Each structure stands twice: as C-alpha cells, then as structure tokens.
Amino acid sequence: MKIQRFKTTIKCSGCVATVTPVLNEKLGKNNWEVDLQSPERVLTIASAEDVSEMDIAAALEKIGFKAEKIN
C-alpha cells in the first residue's frame, strides 16, 4: 500500500462533499481522507495502485481546488 500526502485548499465539509465523487472515482471509496483540523488541510491517499501526483493535482484543479505533494 502506497501512502501519499498533499497540502490542499479543501477547507470544510462542503468542500469534502464536492471532492468526494472525483476522488472516489479516481482512488476508490475509503482510500483517501482530508484532515480538516490540520492547518494544511492534508489529503492522505492510501492506495495499492500507483496514482501520480500530477493526476491528483489535475483532478482537484478541474473542480477548483489545489493540491501540493508533501513528505
């Protein structure tokens, strides 16, 4: 299982509701979560498939959010 983390502009539960269909389609249900308590609003992805950083950033950008990979 590969773990990736991204700093995002997802700020609230309404934003999470907006990104849910996109991320579920791209990553699968229950393979991601957003920590809204973190100042960086960290999106954590746990996936057996190798999903590129660019794919995630592009998918979120299409619906108005930004994502930057963090270590």
Sequence and secondary structure as in RCSB ss.txt:
>XXXX:A:sequence
MKIQRFKTTIKCSGCVATVTPVLNEKLGKNNWEVDLQSPERVLTIASAEDVSEMDIAAALEKIGFKAEKIN
>XXXX:A:secstr
 EEEEEEE   SHHHHHHHHHHHHHHH TTSEEEETTSTT EEEEEESS   HHHHHHHHHHTT  EEEE 
